[in-house]
């Protein structure tokens, strides 16, 4: 039985697991860069790397000076935090002890000797090395406010990368540091002997497969560097009472800390985001705290009001002069649910294909069928909410080990289904309430789902499960299926007490045609609304309307609409004064050869023609 998360195996055996081809990192909306805006986490691409909107073509980053003939002096042992390989596998990232060197000819140029050498925690006697040549990771810190990674290989005319001389599998190839700093103008900084390159300036690049993953913040500490580090953490990934406990851990040399909250997305640390947090944050200290999201004085409103959705907590350290030192970010989901905004539709059928795979080595586990409570948004009738969809998951029976940590039932967890069109159904990312091997999971769609009849489905591999550091394909068997209750509104159309045949009945964008009894059934999500009717009767177009309201518990609700001049007609196109003996059938079609003993319309009146 295959597990995705194998931290204990890694630490015990020092062997990294095989890279999952299904690993795709999380993507979030990107805000337009501005002086007052945060930049959201970058989207991860697969295949050919293309320019992003707003990127400016530049050459791969090279050294500001020609350092090809430089000699280097060892500064001694420093540290290297591995955000390129270890971080992808959600295992310990260090810091690891490495040798740091400085250029003799160009002070301000530093290089890390063998970042994945013997000092790396998973070195395993060099089993993961690609080449025997000594490998360096070089930085240009001549401008401490714009530290650059020196990339040695050109990917194309815009981007470059630096091979890291480490690979876990020949199938996926060598890990490389992929530069985004130039196009994004997101460089690193150096202060107190610490070089920090933000995650927004780098991707991890798997050379053989062309796969890209986000990296965390890269930190290189020179020998004797000050410990200005900071880490902010939250225990859970979702809260329902607007009270979010968080903990700040600070280095020994930290004298000042600020915390800043940004609503609306999961943001990463970056030069601009860290500056944002320093400017708008509030003074804080190391230790345990509780954020009250309702307290305006402690919550920045630059990114919008805190509502139902993700938020980011930043912690930044700074010196006596107010200069930014280091930063950390943690993410939490504020679950804000107002019962008055939702209509309870009762129980519905849900086929859950989330855990059939990837959490098993074989595609053998069947999708799980269950009943779940479903809600409908009153203001937006095409938005539905499943209540605790994964509370009764039988995933724990798939693996008898302690990998399944259980369901968090401190509050309800919701899975939203938004039907924009029949071919455009989405699941916005929300926490699932599940914890697996210590990782708290959330679910969202990679590909749009479809609505067929009353069933919502998603394509195979169309869903993703995110564990806080990476995402994995879900719905691997294509079994996800949710029955959406819809209302069959039965409309009876009469004119002067007689049924109108062939009338067009419309509710929103749904239409139906009345039968011989004057009845039409229109399927709709709307809880209430207006029925519009157009009918051709006796050669004249008649239009009418009426309102309807679906009563509690009823999916079928009859609406009688009388097409009479006295009441329900909005507009009547009256017959002309001139007598007309033309013969029409009951659908208003002209008849040249009427059949014997049939009812026809002659002169605006129903008449039985007998021959």
C-alpha positions in Angstrom: 0.0 0.0 0.0 1.5 3.3 -1.1 1.6 6.4 1.0 2.2 9.8 -0.4 3.6 11.3 2.7 6.5 9.3 4.1 8.3 11.5 6.6 9.1 8.7 9.0 10.6 6.6 6.3 12.8 9.5 5.1 14.2 10.2 8.5 14.8 6.6 9.3 16.3 5.4 6.1 17.5 8.6 4.5 15.9 7.6 1.2 13.7 10.0 -0.6 10.5 8.5 -2.1 9.8 8.5 -5.9 8.5 11.8 -7.1 4.8 11.5 -7.9 4.0 12.5 -11.4 0.7 13.7 -10.1 2.2 16.3 -7.8 1.1 19.8 -8.8 1.6 22.7 -6.6 -1.2 25.1 -5.5 -2.3 28.0 -7.6 -4.0 31.2 -6.3 -5.3 34.3 -7.9 -2.7 36.9 -8.8 -3.3 40.5 -7.8 -2.1 43.2 -10.1 1.2 44.5 -8.7 0.9 48.0 -7.2 2.5 49.9 -4.4 -0.3 48.9 -2.0 -1.1 45.4 -3.3 0.1 42.0 -2.2 1.3 39.5 -4.8 -0.3 36.1 -4.4 1.5 32.8 -4.7 2.5 32.0 -8.3 0.8 29.5 -10.5 2.7 26.3 -11.2 3.2 25.4 -14.8 3.9 22.1 -16.5 5.3 21.6 -20.0 6.8 24.7 -21.7 7.4 27.6 -19.5 5.8 30.7 -21.0 5.8 34.4 -20.1 3.2 35.5 -17.6 1.1 38.7 -18.1 3.3 41.6 -17.0 6.6 39.8 -17.4 9.3 41.7 -19.2 11.7 39.7 -21.3 15.2 39.9 -19.8 18.3 37.8 -20.3 19.0 35.0 -17.8 20.6 36.4 -14.7 24.3 36.6 -15.0 26.9 38.1 -12.6 27.1 41.9 -12.7 30.9 41.5 -13.0 33.0 38.9 -14.8 33.8 36.4 -12.0 34.9 33.5 -14.3 38.5 33.9 -13.3 38.0 34.8 -9.7 39.7 33.1 -6.8 37.6 32.2 -3.7 38.4 32.1 0.0 36.5 29.9 2.4 34.6 31.9 5.2 34.0 28.7 7.1 30.8 26.8 7.9 27.4 28.5 7.3 24.0 27.0 6.8 21.7 26.3 3.9 17.9 25.8 4.1 16.8 23.3 1.4 13.6 24.6 -0.2 14.2 22.8 -3.5 14.2 19.1 -2.8 13.4 18.3 0.8 10.5 20.8 0.9 8.8 19.1 -2.1 8.7 15.9 -0.1 7.4 17.7 3.0 10.4 16.5 5.1 12.9 18.4 7.2 14.5 21.2 5.2 17.4 21.9 7.6 19.2 24.2 8.0 22.1 22.1 6.8 25.8 22.9 7.4 27.6 24.0 4.3 30.9 25.7 3.4 30.5 29.4 2.3 33.1 31.1 0.1 33.6 34.7 -1.0 35.3 36.1 -4.1 38.6 37.7 -3.5 38.4 39.9 -6.6 34.7 40.9 -6.2 33.6 41.2 -2.5 29.9 40.7 -2.3 29.9 37.5 -4.3 29.3 34.4 -2.3 28.9 30.8 -3.1 27.6 27.7 -1.3 29.9 24.7 -1.8 28.0 21.5 -2.5 24.5 22.4 -1.2 23.5 18.7 -1.7 26.8 17.3 -0.5 27.7 15.4 2.7 26.1 18.1 4.9 22.7 17.5 3.4 20.5 15.4 5.7 19.6 12.9 2.9 23.0 12.6 1.2 23.0 8.8 1.4 26.6 8.4 0.4 26.1 10.4 -2.7 23.3 8.2 -4.1 21.5 11.2 -5.5 24.3 13.0 -7.2 24.3 13.6 -10.9 27.9 14.5 -11.5 31.2 14.0 -9.6 32.2 17.7 -10.2 32.0 20.0 -7.3 28.8 22.1 -7.4 28.4 25.7 -6.4 25.3 27.9 -5.8 26.5 31.5 -6.4 24.9 34.8 -5.2 25.6 38.3 -6.2 25.0 40.4 -3.0 26.9 43.5 -4.1 23.6 45.3 -3.7 22.1 43.9 -0.4 18.7 45.1 -1.4 18.7 43.1 -4.7 20.5 39.9 -4.2 20.6 37.7 -7.3 21.1 34.0 -7.8 23.6 33.4 -10.6 22.0 31.1 -13.1 24.5 29.1 -15.3 22.2 27.6 -17.9 19.8 29.3 -20.3 16.2 27.9 -20.5 15.2 30.3 -23.2 15.9 33.9 -24.1 14.1 35.0 -20.9 14.8 32.6 -18.1 17.8 30.8 -16.8 18.4 28.1 -14.2 21.2 26.7 -12.0 21.6 22.9 -11.9 21.8 21.6 -8.3 23.5 18.2 -8.9 20.9 16.2 -7.3 18.2 13.9 -8.7 15.9 11.4 -7.0 15.0 9.5 -10.2 16.4 9.5 -13.7 12.8 9.6 -14.9 12.3 13.1 -13.5 15.9 14.3 -13.9 18.0 16.8 -12.1 16.6 19.4 -9.7 17.4 22.9 -10.8 16.9 26.4 -9.3 14.7 28.2 -11.9 15.0 32.0 -11.9 12.0 34.2 -11.9 13.7 37.2 -10.2 14.4 39.2 -13.3 11.0 39.1 -15.0 9.2 39.5 -11.7 11.6 42.0 -10.3 11.6 39.9 -7.1 15.2 39.7 -5.8 16.6 38.7 -2.5 18.1 40.7 0.3 21.1 40.4 2.7 21.2 41.6 6.2 23.1 40.5 9.3 25.0 37.9 7.3 21.8 36.3 6.1 20.9 36.0 2.4 17.1 35.6 1.8 15.7 34.8 -1.6 11.9 34.9 -1.5 9.8 32.1 -2.9 8.3 34.4 -5.5 11.7 34.6 -7.2 12.2 30.9 -7.8 10.7 27.7 -9.1 12.0 24.2 -8.6 12.6 22.8 -12.1 12.8 19.0 -12.8 14.8 19.0 -16.0 13.7 15.7 -17.6 10.0 16.3 -17.1 9.6 20.0 -17.4 7.7 20.1 -14.2 7.7 23.2 -11.9 7.1 23.5 -8.2 7.1 26.5 -5.9 10.0 26.8 -3.6 9.9 28.2 -0.1 12.1 31.1 1.0 15.8 30.3 0.5 18.0 31.2 3.4 21.8 31.1 3.3 23.5 32.1 6.6 27.2 33.1 6.4 29.5 32.2 9.3 28.8 34.4 12.3 25.5 35.6 10.9 23.0 37.1 13.3 19.9 35.1 14.1 17.1 37.4 13.0 14.8 34.6 12.0 11.1 34.5 12.6 8.4 31.8 12.1 4.7 32.3 12.4 2.5 29.2 12.7 -1.1 28.3 13.1 -2.3 25.0 14.6 -5.3 24.4 12.4 -5.9 25.5 8.8 -9.5 26.6 9.5 -11.4 28.4 12.2 -15.1 29.3 12.6 -15.2 31.8 15.4 -12.9 34.6 14.0 -10.5 33.7 16.8 -7.3 32.4 15.3 -4.5 31.2 17.7 -1.0 31.7 16.3 2.6 31.3 17.5 5.6 33.4 16.7 9.1 31.9 17.2 12.0 34.4 16.9 15.7 34.1 16.7 18.1 35.1 19.5 19.0 38.5 17.9 15.5 39.7 17.1 14.5 42.9 18.8 11.4 44.0 16.8 8.5 42.0 15.3 5.4 43.1 13.4 2.4 40.9 12.5 0.1 41.7 9.5 -3.0 40.0 8.3 -4.1 40.0 4.7 -7.5 38.6 3.6 -8.6 37.0 0.4 -5.9 34.6 -0.6 -2.8 32.6 0.5 0.1 35.0 -0.1 3.8 34.1 -0.1 6.6 36.1 1.4 8.3 38.3 -1.2 10.1 41.6 -1.2 6.9 43.6 -1.9 4.7 41.5 0.4 7.2 41.7 3.3 7.4 45.5 2.9 3.7 45.6 2.9 3.6 43.7 6.2 6.2 45.9 7.7 4.3 49.0 6.7 0.8 47.9 7.8 1.5 45.4 10.5 1.1 45.9 14.2 3.8 45.4 16.9 4.0 41.9 18.2 6.2 39.6 20.3 7.4 36.1 20.2 5.1 33.6 21.9 1.4 32.4 21.6 -1.3 34.9 20.6 -4.9 35.0 19.5 -5.9 37.0 16.5 -9.4 38.5 16.8 -10.5 39.0 13.2 -13.3 41.3 14.3 -10.9 43.9 15.8 -10.3 46.4 13.0 -7.2 47.9 14.7 -5.3 44.7 14.3 -6.4 43.7 10.8 -5.2 45.4 7.7 -8.0 46.3 5.3 -5.8 47.0 2.3 -6.7 43.6 0.9 -10.4 43.7 1.7 -12.6 42.8 4.6 -12.0 39.4 6.2 -14.8 37.2 5.1 -15.4 33.5 4.4 -12.1 32.5 2.8 -8.3 32.3 3.1 -6.2 34.8 5.0 -2.4 35.1 5.5 -0.6 36.0 8.7 2.8 37.6 8.1 5.4 38.1 10.8 8.4 40.3 10.0 11.5 41.2 12.0 13.2 44.6 11.7 16.1 46.5 13.3 16.2 49.7 15.3 16.4 51.8 12.0 13.1 50.2 10.8 14.9 48.1 8.1 13.3 44.8 7.2 15.3 41.7 8.2 13.3 38.4 7.8 9.8 37.3 7.3 7.4 34.3 7.6 3.9 33.6 6.5 1.2 31.2 7.7 -2.2 30.5 6.2 -5.6 29.9 7.8 -9.2 29.7 6.5 -11.8 31.8 8.2 -15.1 29.8 8.0 -17.9 32.3 8.1 -21.3 30.8 7.5 -24.7 32.5 8.0 -27.6 30.1 8.1 -30.0 32.9 7.0 -28.2 33.1 3.7 -28.7 29.4 2.9 -31.7 27.2 2.3 -31.5 23.6 3.5 -32.5 21.2 0.7 -32.1 18.1 2.9 -30.1 15.0 2.0 -28.7 14.3 -1.4 -26.6 11.5 -2.9 -22.8 12.0 -3.2 -20.3 9.7 -4.7 -16.8 10.5 -3.3 -13.8 9.6 -5.4 -11.4 11.8 -3.4 -9.6 9.0 -1.6 -9.9 6.0 -3.8 -6.6 7.2 -5.3 -4.0 8.8 -4.8 -3.7 7.4 -1.3 -3.3 3.9 -2.6 -0.7 2.4 -4.9 -3.3 0.8 -7.2 -6.5 2.2 -8.7 -8.5 -0.5 -7.0 -10.5 1.2 -4.3 -14.1 1.9 -5.3 -15.6 5.4 -5.1 -17.6 5.8 -1.9 -21.4 6.5 -2.0 -22.9 8.4 0.8 -25.7 10.8 1.7 -24.8 14.3 2.6 -26.7 17.5 3.7 -26.9 20.1 0.9 -27.6 23.8 1.1 -28.5 26.3 -1.6 -27.5 30.0 -1.5 -30.6 32.1 -1.5 -29.0 35.1 -3.2 -27.2 33.0 -5.8 -29.3 29.9 -6.4 -26.6 28.2 -8.6 -24.3 28.0 -5.6 -24.6 24.9 -3.4 -22.8 23.9 -0.2 -22.2 20.3 1.0 -22.1 20.1 4.8 -19.3 17.8 6.2 -18.9 15.9 3.0 -15.9 14.0 4.3 -16.9 13.5 7.9 -17.9 9.9 7.2 -15.1 9.1 4.9 -14.1 5.4 5.1 -10.5 6.4 4.1 -9.4 5.1 7.5 -10.3 1.6 6.5 -8.0 1.8 3.4 -4.9 2.0 5.7 -5.0 0.5 9.2 -1.9 2.5 10.2 -1.9 5.8 12.0 -1.7 7.7 8.7 -5.3 8.8 9.0 -5.5 11.2 11.9 -9.2 11.8 11.7 -11.8 14.4 11.0 -11.9 17.8 12.8 -15.5 18.2 14.0 -15.0 21.4 16.1 -17.2 23.1 13.5 -18.8 22.3 10.2 -16.7 22.1 7.1 -18.2 23.0 3.7 -17.6 22.0 0.2 -19.0 24.6 -2.3 -20.3 23.7 -5.7 -20.7 26.7 -8.0 -22.6 26.2 -11.3 -21.8 29.0 -13.6 -23.0 27.1 -16.7 -23.7 23.4 -17.4 -20.2 23.0 -18.7 -18.5 25.2 -16.0 -18.9 23.9 -12.5 -16.2 24.8 -10.0 -15.2 23.9 -6.4 -13.4 26.8 -4.7 -10.7 25.6 -2.4 -11.8 25.0 1.2 -10.5 22.9 4.0 -11.9 19.4 4.1 -11.6 18.9 7.9 -9.3 15.9 7.3 -5.9 15.4 8.7 -3.7 12.7 7.1 -0.2 11.9 8.5 -0.2 15.4 10.2 -1.2 17.2 7.0 -4.4 19.2 6.9 -6.2 18.8 3.5 -8.2 21.1 1.3 -10.0 20.3 -2.0 -10.4 22.3 -5.2 -10.9 21.7 -8.9 -8.2 21.7 -11.5 -10.6 21.2 -14.4 -14.2 22.4 -14.6 -17.0 20.0 -13.9 -20.2 19.5 -15.8 -23.9 19.4 -14.9 -25.8 16.7 -16.8 -29.5 16.5 -15.8 -29.2 16.9 -12.1 -25.8 15.3 -11.6 -22.5 17.2 -11.2 -19.4 15.3 -12.3 -15.7 16.1 -12.7 -13.3 14.6 -15.2 -10.7 12.0 -14.2 -7.9 13.9 -12.3 -10.0 17.0 -12.4 -9.8 17.6 -8.7 -6.8 18.3 -6.4 -6.1 17.7 -2.8 -3.7 20.2 -1.2 -1.7 19.3 1.9 -0.2 22.7 2.7 2.9 22.3 0.6 1.8 20.5 -2.6 -1.3 19.2 -4.4 -2.2 15.7 -5.6 -4.7 14.6 -8.2 -8.0 13.4 -6.8 -11.0 11.9 -8.6 -8.5 9.5 -10.3 -11.3 7.1 -11.2 -13.6 9.8 -12.4 -16.3 8.8 -9.9 -17.2 12.1 -8.3 -20.9 12.6 -8.6 -23.2 14.9 -6.7 -27.0 15.0 -7.2 -28.2 18.5 -7.3 -31.9 18.9 -6.3 -33.7 21.1 -8.8 -37.3 22.2 -8.8 -39.8 21.1 -11.4 -42.2 24.0 -11.6 -45.4 22.9 -13.4 -47.1 25.7 -15.2 -50.7 25.4 -16.5 -51.6 27.9 -19.2 -55.2 28.6 -19.9 -57.0 31.2 -21.9 -60.6 31.8 -20.9 -60.6 28.5 -19.0 -59.3 26.6 -22.0 -55.8 25.0 -22.1 -53.3 26.7 -24.4 -51.3 24.2 -26.4 -47.8 25.0 -27.7 -47.2 28.0 -25.4 -43.6 28.8 -24.6 -43.0 28.9 -20.8 -39.8 30.5 -19.5 -38.2 30.7 -16.1 -34.8 32.4 -16.3 -32.9 30.6 -19.1 -35.0 27.4 -18.9 -37.9 26.9 -21.3 -40.6 24.4 -21.9 -43.7 24.0 -24.2 -47.2 23.4 -23.0 -48.9 20.1 -23.9 -52.5 19.3 -24.9 -53.6 20.0 -21.3 -51.8 23.4 -21.3 -49.1 22.1 -18.9 -45.3 22.6 -19.1 -42.7 21.5 -16.6 -39.7 23.8 -16.2 -36.7 22.6 -14.3 -35.0 25.4 -12.3 -32.7 26.1 -9.4 -34.6 29.3 -8.5 -36.6 29.2 -5.2 -38.9 31.9 -6.5 -39.2 34.1 -9.6 -41.3 35.0 -12.5 -42.9 32.7 -15.1 -43.0 34.3 -18.6 -45.4 32.8 -21.1 -45.7 33.5 -24.8 -48.5 31.8 -26.7 -50.1 32.0 -30.2 -53.8 31.6 -29.7 -56.4 32.1 -32.4 -53.7 33.6 -34.6 -52.8 36.3 -32.0 -49.7 36.4 -29.9 -50.4 36.6 -26.2 -48.0 37.3 -23.4 -48.4 36.8 -19.7 -46.5 36.4 -16.5 -47.0 35.2 -12.9 -44.8 34.8 -9.9 -44.1 31.5 -8.2 -42.6 30.4 -4.8 -41.2 26.9 -4.1 -42.5 25.8 -0.7 -40.3 24.0 1.8 -39.6 20.5 0.9 -41.4 20.6 -2.5 -39.4 20.2 -5.7 -42.6 20.2 -7.8 -44.8 23.2 -7.5 -47.8 24.0 -9.7 -48.3 27.5 -10.9 -51.6 28.3 -12.7 -51.3 31.1 -15.2 -54.5 32.3 -16.8 -54.0 34.0 -20.1 -56.9 36.3 -19.9 -57.3 40.0 -20.6 -58.8 40.5 -17.2 -55.8 39.6 -15.0 -52.6 37.9 -15.9 -51.9 39.4 -19.3 -49.1 42.0 -19.5 -49.8 42.6 -23.2 -52.5 41.5 -25.6 -52.3 41.9 -29.3 -56.0 42.3 -30.1 -57.6 40.9 -33.2 -58.5 43.3 -36.0 -62.0 44.8 -36.4 -62.3 43.2 -39.8 -64.2 39.9 -39.8 -61.9 37.0 -40.7 -63.2 33.6 -41.7 -59.8 32.1 -42.1 -59.6 28.7 -40.5 -56.8 28.0 -37.9 -56.1 24.9 -35.8 -55.7 25.2 -32.0 -52.0 25.9 -32.4 -52.8 29.0 -34.5 -51.7 27.4 -37.8 -53.6 28.2 -40.9 -55.6 25.2 -42.3 -56.6 24.9 -46.0 -58.3 21.5 -45.8 -60.0 21.1 -42.4 -60.7 17.5 -41.3 -64.3 16.4 -40.4 -65.6 16.9 -36.9 -62.4 18.7 -35.6 -62.3 21.8 -33.5 -60.9 24.8 -35.3 -60.7 28.6 -34.8 -62.9 30.5 -37.2 -63.5 34.2 -36.8 -61.7 34.1 -33.5 -64.1 31.5 -32.1 -63.7 27.7 -31.5 -65.9 25.9 -34.1 -66.5 22.3 -34.9 -66.4 21.8 -38.7 -68.7 19.0 -39.9 -68.7 18.0 -43.6 
